[in-house]
Amino acid sequence: MRSHLLNDTTADVYRRSATEGVERVARRLATTRGPFSGVTPAELAPVVDAVDLDRPLGNVRAALDELEDVYLRDAVYFHHPRYLAHLNCPVVIPALVGEAILSAVNSSLDTWDQSAGGTLIERRLIDWTTARIGLGPLADGVFTSGGSQSNLQALLLAREEASPVDTSQLRIFASECGHFSVQKSAKLLGLGPDAVVTIPVDDERRMQSVVLAAELAACRAEGLIPMAVVATAGTTDFGSIDPLPEIAALAAEYGAWMHVDAAYGCGLLASPTRRHLLDGIEQADSVTVDYHKSFFQPVSSSAVLVRDGATLRHATYHADYLNPRRAVAERIPNQVDKSLQTTRRFDALKLWMTLRVMGADGIGGLFDEVCALAREGYALLAADSRYEVVTAPSLSTLVYRYVPEPSGAGVSPEDVDRANLHARKALFASGEAVVAGTKVDGRQYLKFTLLNPETTAADIAAVLDLIAGHAEQYLGENLVHA
């Protein structure tokens, strides 16, 4: 139905329809009392399944009415100050403007003849980011779908630079608190089941460089090849930052590629006060950044950066119908030559708009706020006898758990695990707040991931009271004393 295609004759329809959609979301943002409705899969699935996709509604307003029931009413709203769970951020308005523009124009960032100015904007942002990192004049990179893809591409480059005769000899060294995409990437790259060597962490959940040195030495002694060392600048659970200068020195000594997964901690690149926490990142061979975490961008907005742009050739393939070899000699800037993807959204526009409206200090200031809030949250937890907290925050995450009062009186560690797991589920079902969960040393813990500058210490205190209430109720109803 051509009336639904976006073109010059339907510009007014586009304007009215887009406005109506924005109004629906704006009303939800203004009226949601909690981050979640509490709906269960059993309740919502029949509503979605009842939609007959073969019988169109014919107009946008009717479809939006239906969307209220199948999505908007029950969406999990990250903008709410009591959404404290995963690495999801509220988004800044300039980025949303960029999102609306890029979706409507629908540029594809694979070749110059599909994107033109979009190509140059993305390249300019890559240069801006590599300069902030300090990777040097030969640095380059490309936007990706997210941290997992960035880590995969970085390790692909590391594998190719290692040039082994037998890939079973390759080893990757990563923190036990590192992202699971390292293990997944090793499998996708055809490496063996023993390819990833896990390095233990210290009390602050940072990779132990002394153990790393010993493992690298053992690797060499066994005739194996240390392909890469993956340091993390902002672990998912703890926000911990590995000792980057020490790791860089060891990687250089053993000829290993140094990759820094800064998907979370990249917000420090714009921080007016905390940039020093990333000292040493400038020595990396590659870096992952997720602007859609700590730059407050909509998903997706991410990139992989490399010290030597020539290494991106390992992801280059030429097709006569897309990026023929002659295009290189003609100096045509085809971004597909650097990317694992072919068709690719103009996600860079969101960051461009944000920087042009707010500036780097504006973004970094927001990240500083949530890091400072985490310090306040840590003080609350440390002073609350109902909770134990694992470690002081490096960025904006807090891992903790409810412990009964008096601690251990007829309550087993397994009881405490179940109480914490129940409290998280009950809180989510209530819709009043959302927190995450994880395990530490085999025990069940809860987690705050603070990425909303609108969240206050009072919100944190209120959520802690809610969690304790659910946990106490569970123990009171289920604990059977011997």
For each residue, the residues with C-beta under 8 A, 3 or more apart:
1: 4
2: 5
3: 10 13
4: 1 10
5: 2 10
6: 10 11 14 104
7: 10 11
8: 11
9:
10: 3 4 5 6 7 13 14
11: 6 7 8 14 15
12: 15 16
13: 3 10 16 17
14: 6 10 11 17 18 104
15: 11 12 18 19
16: 12 13 19 20
17: 13 14 20 21 60
18: 14 15 21 22 100 104
19: 15 16 22 23
20: 16 17 23 24 60 61 64
21: 17 18 24 25 60 64
22: 18 19 25 26
23: 19 20 26 27
24: 20 21 27 28 64 67 68 72
25: 21 22 28 29 72
26: 22 23 29 30
27: 23 24 30 31
28: 24 25 31 32 72 73 75 77
29: 25 26 32 77 79
30: 26 27
31: 27 28
32: 28 29 35 77 80
33: 431
34: 37 38 80 82 430 431 432 433
35: 32 76 77 78 80 82 83 431 433 434
36: 39 74 76 77 83 428 431 434
37: 34 73 74 431
38: 34 428 429 430 431
39: 36 43 44 74
40: 43 44 429
41: 44 45
42: 45 46
43: 39 40 46 47
44: 39 40 41 47 48 70 74
45: 41 42 48 49
46: 42 43 49 50
47: 43 44 50 51 69 70
48: 44 45 51 70
49: 45 46
50: 46 47
51: 47 48 66 70
52: 55
53:
54:
55: 52
56:
57: 62 63 66
58: 62
59: 62 63
60: 17 20 21 63 64
61: 20 64 65
62: 57 58 59 65 66
63: 57 59 60 66 67
64: 20 21 24 60 61 67 68
65: 61 62 68 69
66: 51 57 62 63 69 70
67: 24 63 64 70 71 72
68: 24 64 65 71 72 73
69: 47 65 66 73
70: 44 47 48 51 66 67
71: 67 68 74 75
72: 24 25 28 67 68 75
73: 28 37 68 69
74: 36 37 39 44 71
75: 28 71 72
76: 35 36 83 434
77: 28 29 32 35 36 80 83
78: 35 83 88 89 90 91 451 452
79: 29 83 90 91 452 454
80: 32 34 35 77 83 452
81: 452 454 455 456 459
82: 34 35 432 433 434 455 459 462 463
83: 35 36 76 77 78 79 80 88 433 434 452
84: 433 434 435 436 448 449 450 455 459 460 463
85: 88 434 435 436 447 449
86: 436 449
87: 236 263 264 290 293 449 451
88: 78 83 85 449 451
89: 78 292 293 294 296 297 451 452
90: 78 79 296 451 452 453 454
91: 78 79 95 96 296 297 298
92: 95 96 296 297 354 358 363 366
93: 96 97
94: 97 98 350 353 354 356 357 358
95: 91 92 98 99 296 297 298 301 350 351 353 354
96: 91 92 93 99 100 298 350
97: 93 94 100 101 353
98: 94 95 101 102 349 350 351 352 353 354
99: 95 96 102 103 298 349 350
100: 18 96 97 103 104
101: 97 98 104 105 349
102: 98 99 105 106 107 345 346 347 349 350
103: 99 100 106
104: 6 14 18 100 101
105: 101 102 346
106: 102 103
107: 102 114 115 118 345 346
108: 111 114 115 343 344 345 346
109: 114 115 118 119 122 143 335 344 345 346 348
110: 114 115 322 323 334 335 336 339 341 342 343 344
111: 108 114 115 322 323 332 334 335 336
112: 115 116 119 332 333 334
113: 116
114: 107 108 109 110 111
115: 107 108 109 110 111 112 118 119 335 346
116: 112 113 119 120
117: 120 121
118: 107 109 115 121 122 346 348 349
119: 109 112 115 116 122 123 333 334 335
120: 116 117 123 124 333
121: 117 118 124 125 346 348 349 352
122: 109 118 119 125 126 142 143 335 346 348
123: 119 120 126 127 333 335
124: 120 121 127 128 352
125: 121 122 128 129 143 303 348 351 352 355
126: 122 123 129 130 140 141 142 143 303 305
127: 123 124 130 131 139
128: 124 125 131 132 355
129: 125 126 132 133 141 269 289 303 305
130: 126 127 133 135 136 139 140 141 305
131: 127 128 134 135
132: 128 129 269 270 360
133: 129 130 139 269 278 281 282 284 287 305
134: 131 281 282
135: 130 131 139 282 284 287 305 306 307
136: 130 139 282 307
137:
138: 307 308 309 310
139: 127 130 133 135 136 305 306 307 308 309
140: 126 130 305 306 308 309 312 338
141: 126 129 130 303 304 305 306 309 312 338
142: 122 126 303 304 312 335 338 339
143: 109 122 125 126 301 302 303 344 347 348
144: 149 150 153 300 302 303 304 339 340 341
145: 148 149 300 302 341
146: 149 150 263 290 292 299 300 302
147: 150 151 179 181 261 263 288 290 302
148: 145 151 152 179 181 184 185
149: 144 145 146 152 153 302 304 340 341
150: 144 146 147 153 154 263 288 289 290 302 303 304
151: 147 148 154 155 179 181 182 185 230 259 261 288 304
152: 148 149 155 156 181 184 185 188 189 340
153: 144 149 150 156 157 304 315 340
154: 150 151 157 158 228 257 259 286 287 288 304 306
155: 151 152 158 159 172 182 185 186 189 227 228 230 259
156: 152 153 159 160 185 189 314 315 340
157: 153 154 160 161 257 285 286 306 311 312 314 315
158: 154 155 161 162 172 227 228 256 257 259 285 286
159: 155 156 162 164 167 170 189 191 227 228
160: 156 157 163 311 314
161: 157 158 257 311 314
162: 158 159 170 225 227 228 257
163: 160
164: 159 167 169 170 225 227
165: 169
166: 169
167: 159 164 170 189 190 191 192
168: 191 192
169: 164 165 166 223 224 225
170: 159 162 164 167 191 192 195 224 225 227
171: 194 195 196 197 219 224 225 226 227
172: 155 158 182 186 191 195 196 197 227 228 229 230
173: 196 197 199 212 215 216 226 228 229 230 256
174: 178 182 196 197 198 199 229 230 232
175: 178 198 199 201 206 207 230 231 232 235 242
176: 198 199 200 201
177: 201 205 207 232 235 236 237 238 240
178: 174 175 182 230 232 235 261
179: 147 148 151 182 232 235 236 261 263
180: 183 184
181: 147 148 151 152 184 185
182: 151 155 172 174 178 179 185 186 196 230 261
183: 180 186 187 196
184: 148 152 180 181 187 188
185: 148 151 152 155 156 181 182 188 189
186: 155 172 182 183 189 191 195 196
187: 183 184 190 191
188: 152 184 185
189: 152 155 156 159 167 185 186
190: 167 187
191: 159 167 168 170 172 186 187 195 196
192: 167 168 170 195
193:
194: 171 197
195: 170 171 172 186 191 192 227
196: 171 172 173 174 182 183 186 191
197: 171 172 173 174 194 215 219
198: 174 175 176
199: 173 174 175 176 207 208 211 212 215
200: 176 208 211
201: 175 176 177 204 205 206 207 208 240
202: 205 206 208
203: 391
204: 201 238 240 391 392 394
205: 177 201 202 235 237 238 240 390 391
206: 175 201 202 240 241 242 243
207: 175 177 199 201 211 212 231 232 242 243 247
208: 199 200 201 202 211 212
209: 212 213 243 246 247 250
210: 213 214
211: 199 200 207 208 214 215
212: 173 199 207 208 209 215 216 229 247 250
213: 209 210 216 217 250
214: 210 211 217 218
215: 173 197 199 211 212 218 219
216: 173 212 213 219 220 226 229 250 253 254 256
217: 213 214 220 221
218: 214 215 221 222
219: 171 197 215 216 222 224 225 226 254
220: 216 217 223 224 226 254
221: 217 218
222: 218 219
223: 169 220
224: 169 170 171 219 220
225: 162 164 169 170 171 219
226: 171 173 216 219 220 229 254 255 256
227: 155 158 159 162 164 170 171 172 195 256 257
228: 154 155 158 159 162 172 173 251 256 257 258 259
229: 172 173 174 212 216 226 247 250 251 256 257 258 259
230: 151 155 172 173 174 175 178 182 259 260 261
231: 175 207 242 244 247 248 258 259 260 261 284
232: 174 175 177 178 179 207 235 240 241 242 260 261 262
233: 241 242 244 260 261 262 264 265 266 268 277 278 281
234: 239 240 241 261 262 263 264 265 266 294 394 395
235: 175 177 178 179 205 232 238 239 240 264
236: 87 177 179 264 397
237: 177 205 397 399 438 440 447
238: 177 204 205 235 390 391 393 394 397 399
239: 234 235 264 265 374 393 394 395 396 397
240: 177 201 204 205 206 232 234 235 391 394
241: 206 232 233 234 244 265 277 278 394 395
242: 175 206 207 231 232 233 247
243: 206 207 209 246 247 280
244: 231 233 241 247 248 260 278 279 280 281 283 284
245: 248 249 279 280 283
246: 209 243 249 250 280
247: 207 209 212 229 231 242 243 244 250 251 258 280
248: 231 244 245 251 252 258 280 283 284
249: 245 246 252 253
250: 209 212 213 216 229 246 247 253 254 256
251: 228 229 247 248 254 256 257 258 285
252: 248 249 255 258 283
253: 216 249 250
254: 216 219 220 226 250 251
255: 226 252
256: 158 173 216 226 227 228 229 250 251
257: 154 157 158 161 162 227 228 229 251 285 286
258: 228 229 231 247 248 251 252 283 284 285 286
259: 151 154 155 158 228 229 230 231 284 285 286 287 288
260: 230 231 232 233 244 281 284 286 287 288
261: 147 151 178 179 182 230 231 232 233 234 288
262: 232 233 234 265 266 268 269 278 281 287 288 289
263: 87 146 147 150 179 234 266 288 289 290 293 302
264: 87 233 234 235 236 239 267 290 293 294 395
265: 233 234 239 241 262 268 277 278 294 395
266: 233 234 262 263 269 287 288 289 290 291 293 294 295
267: 264 270 271 293 294 295 363 364 367 395
268: 233 262 265 271 274 275 277 278 294 364 367 395
269: 129 132 133 262 266 275 278 289 364
270: 132 267 295 360 361 363 364 367
271: 267 268 274 275 364 365 367 368 371
272: 275 361 364 365 368
273: 368
274: 268 271 277 367 368 371
275: 268 269 271 272 278
276: 279
277: 233 241 265 268 274 394
278: 133 233 241 244 262 265 268 269 275 281
279: 244 245 276
280: 243 244 245 246 247 248 283
281: 133 134 233 244 260 262 278 284 287
282: 133 134 135 136
283: 244 245 248 252 258 280
284: 133 135 231 244 248 258 259 260 281 287 307
285: 157 158 251 257 258 259 306 307 308 311
286: 154 157 158 257 258 259 260 304 305 306 307 311
287: 133 135 154 259 260 262 266 281 284 304 305 306
288: 147 150 151 154 259 260 261 262 263 266 302 303 304 305
289: 129 150 262 263 266 269 302 303 304 305
290: 87 146 147 150 263 264 266 293 294 295 301 302
291: 266 294 295 297 301 302 303 350 351
292: 89 146 295 297 298 299 300 301 302
293: 87 89 263 264 266 267 290 451
294: 89 234 264 265 266 267 268 290 291 367 395 451
295: 266 267 270 290 291 292 301 351 354 363 367
296: 89 90 91 92 95 354 363 366 367 451
297: 89 91 92 95 291 292 301 350 351 354
298: 91 95 96 99 292 301 350
299: 146 292
300: 144 145 146 292 345 347
301: 95 143 290 291 292 295 297 298 347 348 350 351
302: 143 144 145 146 147 149 150 263 288 289 290 291 292 347
303: 125 126 129 141 142 143 144 150 288 289 291
304: 141 142 144 149 150 151 153 154 286 287 288 289
305: 126 129 130 133 135 139 140 141 286 287 288 289
306: 135 139 140 141 154 157 285 286 287 309 311 312
307: 135 136 138 139 284 285 286
308: 138 139 140 285 311
309: 138 139 140 141 306 312
310: 138 313
311: 157 160 161 285 286 306 308 314
312: 140 141 142 157 306 309 315 316 337 338
313: 310 316
314: 156 157 160 161 311
315: 153 156 157 312 337 338 339 340
316: 312 313 337 338
317:
318: 323 324 325
319: 322 323 324
320: 324
321:
322: 110 111 319 334 336 342
323: 110 111 318 319 327 334 336 337
324: 318 319 320 327
325: 318 328 329
326: 329 330
327: 323 324 330 332 334
328: 325 331 332 337
329: 325 326
330: 326 327
331: 328
332: 111 112 327 328
333: 112 119 120 123
334: 110 111 112 119 322 323 327 337
335: 109 110 111 115 119 122 123 142 338 339 344
336: 110 111 322 323 339 341 342 344
337: 312 315 316 323 328 334
338: 140 141 142 312 315 316 335
339: 110 142 144 315 335 336 342 344
340: 144 149 152 153 156 315
341: 110 144 145 149 336 344
342: 110 322 336 339
343: 108 110
344: 108 109 110 143 335 336 339 341 347
345: 102 107 108 109 300
346: 102 105 107 108 109 115 118 121 122 349
347: 102 143 300 301 302 344 350 351
348: 109 118 121 122 125 143 301 351 352
349: 98 99 101 102 118 121 346 352 353
350: 94 95 96 98 99 102 291 297 298 301 347 353 354
351: 95 98 125 291 295 297 301 347 348 354 355
352: 98 121 124 125 348 349 355 356
353: 94 95 97 98 349 350 356 357
354: 92 94 95 98 295 296 297 350 351 357 358 363
355: 125 128 351 352 358 359 360 363
356: 94 352 353
357: 94 353 354 362
358: 92 94 354 355 362 363
359: 355 362 363
360: 132 270 355 363 364
361: 270 272 364 365
362: 357 358 359 365 366
363: 92 267 270 295 296 354 355 358 359 360 366 367
364: 267 268 269 270 271 272 360 361 367 368
365: 271 272 361 362 368 369
366: 92 296 362 363 369 370 453
367: 267 268 270 271 274 294 295 296 363 364 370 371 396
368: 271 272 273 274 364 365 371 372
369: 365 366 372 373 453
370: 366 367 373 374 396 450 451 452 453 455
371: 271 274 367 368 374 375 393 395 396
372: 368 369 375 376
373: 369 370 376 377 396 450 453 455 456 457 460
374: 239 370 371 377 378 393 395 396 397 398 448 450
375: 371 372 378 379 392 393
376: 372 373 379 380 457 460
377: 373 374 380 381 393 398 448 450 457 460
378: 374 375 381 382 389 392 393 398
379: 375 376 382 383
380: 376 377 383 384 457 460 461 464
381: 377 378 384 387 388 389 398 400 464
382: 378 379 389
383: 379 380
384: 380 381 387 464
385: 405
386: 402 403 405 464 468
387: 381 384 400 401 402 403 464 468
388: 381 400 401 403
389: 378 381 382 398 399 400
390: 205 238 399 400 440 445
391: 203 204 205 238 240 399
392: 204 375 378
393: 238 239 371 374 375 377 378 396 397 398
394: 204 234 238 239 240 241 277
395: 234 239 241 264 265 267 268 294 371 374
396: 239 367 370 371 373 374 393 449 450 451
397: 236 237 238 239 374 393 447 448 449 450
398: 374 377 378 381 389 393 447 448 450
399: 237 238 389 390 391 438 440 445 446 447
400: 381 387 388 389 390 445 446 447 448
401: 387 388 416 420 443 444 445 446
402: 386 387 416 419 420 423 446 467 468 471
403: 386 387 388 407 416
404: 407 408 409 411 416 419 471 472 475
405: 385 386
406: 409
407: 403 404 411
408: 404 411
409: 404 406
410: 479 481 482
411: 404 407 408 415 416 475 479
412: 415 416
413: 416 417 443
414: 417 418
415: 411 412 418 419 475 479
416: 401 402 403 404 411 412 413 419 420 443 444
417: 413 414 420 421 443 444
418: 414 415 421 422 444 474 478
419: 402 404 415 416 422 423 471 474 475
420: 401 402 416 417 423 424 437 444 445 446 471
421: 417 418 424 425 437 444
422: 418 419 425 426 470 471 474
423: 402 419 420 426 427 446 467 468 470 471 474
424: 420 421 427 428 435 436 437 446 467
425: 421 422 428 429
426: 422 423 429 430 470 473 474
427: 423 424 430 432 433 434 435 463 466 467 470
428: 36 38 424 425 431 434 435
429: 38 40 425 426
430: 34 38 426 427 433 466
431: 33 34 35 36 37 38 428
432: 34 82 427 463 466
433: 34 35 82 83 84 427 430 462 463 466
434: 35 36 76 82 83 84 85 427 428
435: 84 85 424 427 428 446 447 448 463 467
436: 84 85 86 424 446 447 448 449
437: 420 421 424 444 445 446 447
438: 237 399 445 446 447
439: 442 443 444 445
440: 237 390 399 443 445
441:
442: 439
443: 401 413 416 417 439 440
444: 401 416 417 418 420 421 437 439
445: 390 399 400 401 420 437 438 439 440
446: 399 400 401 402 420 423 424 435 436 437 438 467
447: 85 237 397 398 399 400 435 436 437 438
448: 84 374 377 397 398 400 435 436 460 463
449: 84 85 86 87 88 396 397 436
450: 84 370 373 374 377 396 397 398 455
451: 78 87 88 89 90 293 294 296 370 396
452: 78 79 80 81 83 89 90 370 455
453: 90 366 369 370 373
454: 79 81 90
455: 81 82 84 370 373 450 452 459 460
456: 81 373 459 460
457: 373 376 377 380 460 461
458: 461 462
459: 81 82 84 455 456 462 463
460: 84 373 376 377 380 448 455 456 457 463 464
461: 380 457 458 464 465
462: 82 433 458 459 465 466
463: 82 84 427 432 433 435 448 459 460 466 467
464: 380 381 384 386 387 460 461 467 468
465: 461 462 468 469
466: 427 430 432 433 462 463 469 470
467: 402 423 424 427 435 446 463 464 470 471
468: 386 387 402 423 464 465 471 472
469: 465 466 472 473
470: 422 423 426 427 466 467 473 474
471: 402 404 419 420 422 423 467 468 474 475
472: 404 468 469 475 476
473: 426 469 470 476 477
474: 418 419 422 423 426 470 471 477 478
475: 404 411 415 419 471 472 478 479
476: 472 473 479
477: 473 474
478: 418 474 475
479: 410 411 415 475 476
480:
481: 410
482: 410
